[in-house]
Amino acid sequence: MSHPRTTNELTTLSANIKEATEAHLEATGGLLRLSPTWVPRSFLQPGLRIKLHPDDTYAYGLSRGGIDERWFGSTTVTANEGRAEDEGLSYVVVGKERFTLRDAIDACGATIIGSAMWDKYSKWPVYSKFFDNMGPIPHHMHQSGEQAALVGQEGKPESYYFPPQHNNVGNNFPYTFMGFEPGTTRQQVYDCIANWQKGDNKILELSKAYKLQPGTGWLIDPCILHAPGSLCTYEPQWGSDVFGMYQNLVEGREVPWSLLVKDMPKDKHQDIDFIIDQLDWEKNVDPNFKDNHYLEPVTAEKGEGYHDKWIVYGKVDGFQYFTAKELTVDPGAKATIKDNGAYSVVVVQGEGKANKLRLNCPKLLRFNELAEDEFFATESAAQAGVTYENTSATEPLVMLRYFGPEVNPDAPAMGAHKNA
């Protein structure tokens, strides 16, 4: 039997998804193989480090912008204008058929994500992505749940980890501005927004940039301004695509007013006071900002031939929205890893197996090519333990995996790396 190599060779299922999902889980040991999900952004310049063939950077068309993101374990659609109907959704691949992970979870519910998460959310409420740009992006924020609800959306806390495998070069500006300098006044911010049409609104003059380091990360609350730099980022986050851009020029490129107010009520689109009130002032001017948001890996488990590390941990306003780990298995080694709940995996280096599923980190992918570097583990498989085997004689097998809300009460607290 020949194996399909591209999405063009697959039939998209619209019926009998529950049966197809259950059969696939039986065949793989509780894992769902996923195909790559590419996302463009019209207002950004791709950083070219997510292993997409350079001829396919503009696969959606020049007007849609370059592809600078790959989403993992996603049941969330993008908020892009002119998007395809399924843009942002991950697909499960079973033989010569495919169906969305969202449809699989809708059909199987607790069988995949566990009863606690299914009962509370009735969906997989988080996702992660590679976010990869040549230069910095605008100083922006993501709305809180309460703010996003005003326009029928959900809020978005998010987190960053900078995998070394995707950051062999830092590109143009590996620094991220975050928040405001302590002492910044409301009037200063008001003037920046009021001067939107007068050239550079100079909002970065009120902020502070932090040098980004591969192998580290950050946890960013909603309503905090941040202007991500040019490292390629792995970003576990809430399943939403809301934001407001507060900077009007980036590297000479215009940021339209519409991207500032796109997730605010229409009757507030010219209300500067309302726009400023979207920001959590206390968090933005926090004099201990780095201590309260900066992450370094902390060992979760270490044994013969493997090392599992926490890379995203901590809480936002006392709630654990997501966590993430990085697992390294040495050449020729095998390790069975037990976790509390369902998770999504991407392989960033090496080759091997996860239960009955083959793993292989690609060097380069065409836009429609399938891969063997991504899967979703059910809660029952995670709790029973997934066996990872490195089949290489020379190269480590390295994987990033993220979890949903409240799954890991044993995760470290913010600042734990200082005591590691």
N, C-alpha and C positions, 0 to 999 in steps of 0.2 A: 504493500500500500504506500503510495507516494504521500509525502507530508506537504501541506500547503506552505508556501513561503511568504505570501502576501495576503493582505486583506481582500484583494480582488478575487482570490480563489475561495473565499468563504461565503457561505449563505447565512444571512441574518435571520435568526429564529424569531418568530412572533407568537408562537404557541408551544405548549408542552415544555416550558422552560423549567418548571419544577423537576420534572422527570430527568431532563438533560443535566441539570445541576447536580442532582443526587447521584446520578451515574458517574459523573465526572469526579465528584468528591470520593466516591468509592474507589475509583481507578487510581487516584493520586494520593490517597491517604489524608484526605481532608483539606486539600489545597485547590485553589482555583487559578489556573493559568490565565494571565492577562496580557493583552497586546498593548504596544505603546500608544499613548494618547498625547498628541501634539497640539499646542495652543499658541496662536499668534497674538501679538499686541501691536496695534497700528502706530502707537506713539513711542515705541522703544526700538533700540538697535540691538539685535541679537549678539550674544557674546561668543557663539560658535563652539561651545564646550559640552554640549549635551549629546554628542555622538550622532547628530543628524547630518546626513550628507549635505555638503554646502550647496549643491545644485537644487536642494529641496527646501532651503531656508524660506523661500516665498511660495511654498506649495499651495497656499490658499489664495494666491494672487497678490500682486503688489499693493493693491488698495487695502487689503486686510492687514498688511504689515508682516514683518518677519516672525518666524517661529522662535521664541526665546524661552518657552516653557514646555515641560513634559509633566503631566499630572499622573499621580499614582493612587490606585485604589479609589478612584473618584466616582461618586454618584451625584456630583454637582456639575451643573452646566455653567459655562462662562457667561459673563455679562457683556461680552463683546457685541458691538453693533454689527449687524449683518452676519451674525454667526450661523453656522450650520446647526440643524436641529439637535444633533447629538454632541456638539462641540464641548469637550471637557469630560465626557463620560468614558469610563473604562469599559472595555469589552472582555468578556470571558471567551476563551478559545477552546473549543472541544472538537477535535478532529477537523472536519471541514465546515464546521458551523461556528457561529458566534452569537452572543447576546450580551446586553449590557449587564454590568455588575449590579446596577440599580434594579433591573428586572429580576435578576437572580435573588437579590435580597428581598424584594417585594414578594417573590414567590415562595421563598423558603424561610424568611424571617429569622427566628431565634436559632434555627439550625445553623445559620452562618454566623451571626453576630452575637448570639447568646440572648437569653430571655430578658435579662436586666436591661440591656440596651434597646432591645426590640420593644419591650413594654413601655419604656420611657420616651423613645424617639421615633419608633416605627421606621427607622432608616439608619444607614451608616452616616453619622452626622459630621464627619471630618474627612479631610483628604490631605495629601501632600503633593509637592511638586519640586522639580528642578526649576529654578528661576535664574536666568543666565543672560547678562547684558554686557555690552562692550564698555559702557560708561555708567554714571550714576543715573538714578531715576528721580522724579520730582519728590519733594518733601510732601508727604501725604499721611493720612490717617485712615483707619478702618472704623466704621461706626460700631457703637455698642449694640447689644440686643434691643434695648429700648428705643434707641435712635433709628435703627434699621427697620424696626417694626412700623414706623411711621410711613414707610414706602413699601410695606409688604415683604421685607427682606429679613435676613438674620444678621446679627453682628459677627465680627471676625477678629478674635485674638489669633495671633500667629507666632511661629517660632522659626529660628534659623539655625542651620548647621552648615558649615562650609567643608564638604568632603574633599580631602587632599587629592583624590583620584580625578576630580573635576576642576582642579585649581592649580594646574601646572604653570599657568600664567595668571596674573592678577588683573589683566586688561587695564583700562585707562584710569580708573579711580577707585582703588580698593579701600575706600573709607566710607563710613555711613554717618550722616548727620542724624542725631536723635534728640527729640524734644527741644526745649529752649534753655539757654543759659539762665541760671538762677538770677533773679532781679529783672528779668524781662517783664515789661508792662503790657497790659492789655491794649493800650493806645498804640504801642509800637506794632503789634500784630494787626490791629485795625488799619493802620496806615498801609501796611503791606498789601492787605486785601483791597483796600480802596484804590491803590495805585496799580491795579492789575493791567490796565491798558496803557500804562505810561512807560513801558520798558521793564527791565528786571525789577520785580517787587522787593528784592533783597531780603527775603525771609530767612535765607541761610545765614545772614549776618547775626541773627538772633539765636543761632543754634551752635552745637558743638559736634565736630566729627571725631569718630573713633576709628583707629586703624584696625582693619579686619585681618584675622589670622586663620588660615586653614586649620581645621581640626578643633575649632571653637564654635560658639553660637550665642544666640540671644533669645529671650522670651519677651514679646512685645504685646502689651495690653491694647485693647481698643482705645481709641481717642488719643493715642500718643502719636505725634508726628515723627516720621522717619523717612530718610532719603537714602534707600539702600545703595551701596556701592557696587563695584564691578566684579566681586567674586561670584562664582556659581554657587547658588544656595539650595540646600535641601530644606523645605519649608512645611513641616506639619502645621495644620491650621484648621480652623472651623470651616464647615462646608458652606461658604458664602463667598461672593466676589464683589462685596461692597467696598467703596473707598471714596475719598475726597482728596484731590490734589490741591495743595495750598501754595505751590510754587509755580510761577507762570512762565519761566524760561529755564531750560536745562541745556547746557552746552550750546546755547544759541537757538534751540528749538522751542517753538511756542507750545505751551500747554493751554488748551482752550478752557474758557470759563466753564463750559459744560462738564468737564472732568472734575471740577471742584464741587459742583452741586448735583451731580448725577444721581446720588442716593440721598437727596434731601427733598422734602415736600416742595412741590412746584411753587406754592405761594411764598416760599422762603428763599427762592433762588437769588434774589437781590438784597436779602436782609443780612448785612454784614455782622450785626450783633448775633443773630442766630447762627451764622456760620462759625463764628469764633466760639460760641457756646457749645459747639460740637466737641471741642477739645477739653480733655480733663486737665485743667490748669495745674493742679497740684502735682500730678504725675509728670507733666511736661517740664516743670521747673525743678524737679527733684534734685537736690544737690548730691544725692547718693545714687544717681541714676544707674551707673555701671554696677554697683553692688547689688542693685535690685533687679537687674535684667540680664547680666552677663553669665554665660554658661561655658564650662569646660567639662570634658568627659569624666565620668566617675565609674569605677568598676562596679558592675552588677554581679558578675559571676566569672570566675576564672578557673580553668582546669587544664588537664593535659591536652595540649594541642589546640586550645581555643581561648578566646577572651571576649566577653560580652560587656559592653559599656553603655551606661546611660549617656545620651547626648542631648536629649531634651527632657527637662523636668521642671518642677516648680508649679505654682498655682497663680491664677489671675483672680484677684479679689476673693481668695480662699477656695477657689474651685479649680480642680484639675481637668482642663479641657482636652489635653492630649499629652502623650509622652512618646519618646522614641529611643531606640537603642541601635548600636553598631556592633555587629557580631563579626569577629575574625576567626576563621578556622585555618590552621596551618596546613601546608602541603601534606597530603596523605593522611590527614587526621579526620576524625569523625566525632561529632558531639550531638547529644540529644538535649534540646533546650525546651524547658517548660515555661509557659507564660500564663498570665491570669485571664487573658481575653484575646479576641480576634485581632489580627493585625495585617498590614500590607507591607510587602517586601520589594525592594529593588536591589539587584546585585550591582555593585560598583567596581568589583575586581574579581577575576578568577573564574573558575568553573567547578562544577560538582553536581550534587543532588540534594534535594530536600524531600524527604520521604521517597515517593516514587516519581518525583518530578525532576527532570533534568534542568540544570542551571548553567548558564553560559553568559558572561558579560560581553556584549558586542563591542567591536572596535568602531564600527560605523554602520548606520542604518539609513536606508531609504525611507521616504515618507510612508509608504504603504507596506513596508516589510514587517513581518512578525519577528518576535524575539523570544529568548528563553531566560530573560533576566527579571521577570516580574510575576508575582503571584499574591494571592490573598489567602491567609490561613484562617479557618473557622475557629470559633472559640473552643470547641471540643478538641480539635487537633492541637491547638496551642496548649491546652491544659494537659493533654495526654503526653505532649512532647513531640516536637518536630525534629527528626534526625537529619542533621546537615553533614554532608561528606564532601571533602575536598579531593577531587580526583586528579589534581595537578601534582606533579612531582617537584615543582619549583615555585609556584606563585600562590600567595594567600588567597583564600576565598573570603570576600568582604561584602557584607550586606547591611543595608539600613532598613529598619522596620519601625513603623509607628502604630500607636494604639489609640483607641477612642477614649471618651471621657470617663473618669473615675475608675479606670481599669487597674491602675497600679498605685494603691495606697502606700506601698513600700518604697516608692520612688524617692530620690533625695529631695531635700528642700533647696530652694535657691541659695547659692553660696556654698553648697556642699563641697565643691572642688577645692576650697581653701583648706579643708581638713583632710583631704584624700592623701 
